[in-house]
């Protein structure tokens, strides 16, 4: 009911409602919380989002990523890719979206796309925030292709 009221508005500031929509975190990824988050995200009319577009698509991408890879529901892989790409089309410097795309493309054996997105992650993410361990693992794998 709460989300219906929020989503009925003519304009939606996603940044303001995000806490009520996203029920997952780094430590909370139960299937129930992921499915609730996905349900709420998909109920939002994206044409009504007036602020926080990139964050909406990032959250949608991350939620679909968890469904696709943690819960092995591979039908969510394409939605994961589309959502992160939409996020990047809005915020071209979103390093986290590039890293997530790198991981997805690597898992899908789309190695050239993985390499491209890893380069963009490194370009748009300040070096002190780099996920050095993940970068090293990916580079060791991607050099083979």
C-alpha positions, -999 to 999 in steps of 0.1 A, spaced: 0 0 0 28 24 9 45 19 -25 12 23 -44 8 57 -28 44 67 -36 42 55 -71 8 73 -78 25 107 -77 30 126 -109 67 130 -103 89 106 -84 122 115 -68 137 81 -66 164 93 -43 137 101 -17 118 69 -19 147 45 -24 148 34 12 112 22 9 118 4 -24 152 -13 -20 151 -41 6 185 -56 -2 220 -47 8 255 -62 8 245 -82 38 208 -88 30 202 -107 -2 176 -133 8 153 -144 -20 124 -127 -3 141 -94 0 153 -96 -36 119 -104 -49 102 -77 -29 128 -52 -42 123 -63 -78 85 -61 -74 87 -25 -61 112 -15 -88 91 -29 -116 60 -11 -102 76 23 -107 66 42 -139 101 53 -150 85 81 -170 75 97 -137 110 96 -122 121 132 -119 154 126 -100 176 96 -94 172 79 -128 207 64 -128 203 51 -93 169 34 -102 185 16 -131 216 7 -110 193 -8 -83 173 -27 -109 205 -40 -125 219 -51 -91 186 -68 -81 184 -87 -115 221 -95 -111 214 -112 -77 185 -131 -92 206 -142 -122 238 -152 -104 231 -158 -67 198 -176 -74 207 -189 -108 177 -175 -126 195 -169 -158 164 -153 -175 175 -122 -156 209 -118 -172 196 -97 -202 177 -74 -178 208 -71 -157 229 -60 -187 201 -37 -200 197 -20 -166 234 -13 -161 237 0 -196 208 23 -190 224 35 -158 256 42 -177 237 60 -205 225 84 -178 257 86 -157 286 78 -179 311 79 -150 293 52 -129 323 30 -122 303 4 -102 280 -2 -131 310 -8 -154 324 -33 -129 292 -51 -126 289 -53 -164 325 -66 -165 316 -94 -142 284 -103 -161 301 -102 -195 329 -124 -181 304 -149 -167 287 -149 -201 320 -155 -219 316 -122 -237 353 -114 -231 357 -84 -253 328 -66 -237 342 -76 -203 376 -61 -212 360 -29 -225 339 -24 -193 369 -31 -171 388 -4 -188 359 20 -183 357 10 -147 393 19 -142 389 51 -162 359 64 -141 367 50 -107 394 68 -86 423 44 -81 420 45 -43 385 30 -47 395 2 -71 385 -33 -62 421 -45 -67 415 -81 -59 386 -84 -84 405 -65 -110 435 -88 -107 414 -119 -109 395 -106 -140 427 -94 -157 443 -128 -152 413 -145 -168 407 -120 -196 443 -120 -208 437 -155 -221 412 -141 -246 
